[in-house]
Amino acid sequence: MEDKKEKSKYSDWRKGKKIRKISPLGMRVVVSVFKDKNMTEGGLYLPEGSKERMQDSLLAKVIEVASAHDKDTDTDTNISGVPINSVVLIPKGCGVKVPWDDTLRIIDTKEILAVIDEIELV
């Protein structure tokens, strides 16, 4: 009987706290869209959203990929073909926005225009 009380105390402690993990299905990835500063190259500040309206594409970081679990080796394999943590170029209106975070989108891999690599010149 005492074990049940301990268990209920633990569940009360965690009550109201939620952790969300998105696992895209099929050939999809979850990206976090980079927010640009509201300043032009010349140093003029733009109203909220006006710079975004001028853009045709957006930069985003891949934070989760579709994967398949191999029961024999007990490993997950990236089936999307896009490396996790890579920076990608996506069309402005593509994908589905995640309800609890405006920066997150679930997109099809076919909507990714390019993978961006930054190379430091010496």
C-alpha positions in Angstrom: 0.0 0.0 0.0 2.8 2.4 0.8 4.4 1.9 -2.7 1.2 3.2 -4.3 1.4 6.4 -2.2 5.0 6.9 -3.3 3.9 6.4 -6.9 1.1 8.9 -6.6 3.4 11.5 -5.1 5.7 11.1 -8.1 2.9 11.4 -10.6 1.6 14.5 -8.7 5.1 16.1 -9.0 5.2 15.6 -12.7 1.6 16.6 -13.2 1.2 19.5 -15.7 4.7 19.0 -17.2 4.8 17.8 -20.8 7.7 17.0 -23.1 7.0 16.8 -26.8 9.0 14.8 -29.3 8.1 15.0 -32.9 8.9 12.0 -35.1 8.1 12.7 -38.7 6.7 9.9 -40.8 7.5 9.0 -44.4 9.9 11.1 -46.3 9.6 14.2 -44.0 11.8 16.2 -41.7 11.2 18.7 -38.9 12.9 22.0 -39.4 13.4 25.1 -37.3 13.1 28.2 -39.5 15.8 30.9 -38.7 14.3 34.3 -37.8 16.0 37.2 -39.6 16.7 40.5 -38.0 14.4 43.3 -38.9 17.2 45.3 -40.5 18.2 45.9 -44.1 21.8 45.6 -45.3 21.9 49.4 -45.2 21.0 49.5 -41.5 17.3 50.5 -41.8 14.9 48.8 -39.5 11.9 47.2 -41.1 8.4 46.7 -39.6 7.6 43.2 -38.2 7.1 40.8 -41.1 7.9 43.1 -44.0 11.3 41.5 -44.7 9.7 38.0 -44.6 7.1 39.1 -47.2 9.9 40.0 -49.6 11.6 36.6 -49.4 10.9 33.7 -51.7 12.7 31.1 -49.6 13.8 30.6 -46.0 16.8 29.1 -44.2 16.1 26.4 -41.7 17.9 23.9 -39.5 16.9 20.2 -39.7 16.2 19.1 -36.1 14.5 15.7 -36.6 14.4 13.3 -39.5 12.2 10.3 -40.4 13.9 7.1 -39.3 13.4 3.3 -39.5 14.2 1.1 -36.6 16.2 -2.1 -37.3 15.2 -4.7 -34.8 18.2 -7.0 -35.5 20.8 -4.3 -34.7 18.6 -2.2 -32.5 19.6 1.0 -34.4 17.7 3.8 -36.1 18.5 4.6 -39.7 17.8 8.0 -41.3 15.5 7.3 -44.2 15.0 10.9 -45.2 18.4 11.3 -46.8 18.8 14.7 -45.2 21.4 14.9 -42.4 20.2 16.0 -39.0 21.5 19.5 -37.9 22.1 20.5 -41.6 21.0 24.0 -42.8 18.6 23.8 -45.7 16.9 26.2 -48.1 13.1 25.8 -48.3 10.3 27.7 -50.1 8.6 30.3 -48.0 5.1 28.7 -47.8 6.0 25.0 -47.7 5.3 22.5 -45.0 2.9 22.4 -42.0 3.5 24.7 -39.1 3.7 23.0 -35.7 0.9 24.4 -33.4 2.9 24.9 -30.3 6.0 26.6 -31.9 5.8 29.0 -34.8 9.4 28.3 -35.9 8.9 24.6 -36.4 7.6 23.1 -39.7 7.2 19.5 -40.9 8.2 19.4 -44.6 8.5 16.7 -47.3 12.1 16.1 -48.3 11.1 16.9 -51.9 10.4 20.4 -50.9 14.0 21.1 -49.7 15.6 23.2 -52.4 19.2 22.8 -51.2 21.5 21.8 -48.3 23.7 24.8 -47.3 27.3 24.2 -46.3 29.3 27.0 -44.8 33.0 27.0 -45.8 35.5 29.3 -44.0 37.9 31.0 -46.4 41.4 31.5 -45.2 
